[in-house]
C-alpha cells in the first residue's frame, strides 16, 4: 500500500470538526473549514461535523451543512422548528431539548396533520405533492426526489402542535434513540417514504395522546424496540408489508392498529401491556386488524386489556367504512368501500389477564388463529 503526504493530510482532516458559529451570541456567524482536498490531482470531499451550543441555531447549521455532514447539538433547550432536506445529514442530540418557538415558522410540514399544526423536526424530500387534509394527516401523492439517508437521534422533542418528528418523501431515513413527548397528533409519523427505520424511541404523553408512532409509507418500514405509552393508538400501521417488532406499548387504548385495506403487515415479538383507564369510552384492545389483509401476528405478549368486560387481546373485524360516520378513517376515505379482513394468521401469541383474549368477527375467509396461549374463547384458544 502506498502512502503519500497528501493521504496523511486527508486522514488527519477526517478528525477535524467545525464549530458552525464564531460567536455563541451570533447565530449567523458561521465558520467552517474547507470540504475539498486535492490528492494527487484528484479533488476529494469529506463530511464535516458541526457543533451547536445553546443560544445558537440548529436550523442555521443545517442550512450551512453539506450532504453527509454530522450536526452535533449539545445539551440545552432550543426553541426551533427544524427542516432537513439534504441527503446524508446526521442530526445528533447530546441532551438537546427541542420545543416550539414563540412564533410558529411555516415550512413544508406545516398543516401536515391539520390546520394550524406544526412539526418539530421535518425530514422532507424535494417536490413533495400532498393531498388536502381530510383526516389524520395529509397523504403524499408524489415525490420528485426523495431525501436520502437522513438520521435523527438523541433528541428530546416536546409539545409540538402536530407531530414531533415527521419523515415525508424520504428514503432510508433513521429516527432512533429520541424522546418524543406530547406531540398533539403524533409522536412520530413517516409517510410517502421508503424504508424508514424507527427504533429505540420513547414516545409518551402527559394526557392521553392521539397516535404514538404511525407509518404511511409507499413501501418499507421497520418499527422496532420503541416504548410507547399514554396514547389512543400506540402503533398505527398503514404501510403494506410494514414490520413491527420488539416494541413495548402500555397505558394505551389500542396497542397496534392495522388500517383497512393494508396488506402483508407483520406484528411480531411485541409486548402490549395494561390498557389506560382513560380509554373507557373509546375502547380497549392490544392488536386490532380492521379490514386488514394477510397480516402476520406472531409471538406477541398481550396482557391487561380490561374495559368493563369488553377489553380484548387481539381483534379481527371488518370495517364498513361508512362515509357518513363521524370518525371516518383516512384509510377508509382512500379505499372508498367496505374493508373485509381476510387471510390473516394469528399464531404463537401469549394472551393473559384480558377481558377477552381473541375476538374474530369477519365475513372474510382464510383467517387463522392457532397455537396461541390463551383462555377465552375456549374454542379458539384450543386450536
Secondary structure, 3 states (H helix, E strand, C coil): CCCCHHHHHHHHHCCCCEECCCECCECCCCCCCCCEEEECCEEEECCCEEEECCCCCHHHHHHHCCCCCEEEECCEEEECCEEECCCCCEEEEEEEEEECCCCCCCCCCCCCCCCCCCEEEEEECEEEEECCCCCCCCCEEEEEECEECCEEEEEEEECCCCEEEEEECEECCEEECCEEECCCCEEEEEECCEEEEEECCEEECCCCEEEEEEEECCEEEEEECCEEECEEEEEEECCCCCEEECCEEECCCEEEEECCCCECCEEECCEECCCCHHHCCCCCEEEEEECCECCEEECCEEECCCCCCCCEEEEEECECCCCCCCCCCHHHHHHCCCECCECCEEECCEEECCCEEEEEECCCCCCEEECCECCCCHHHHCC
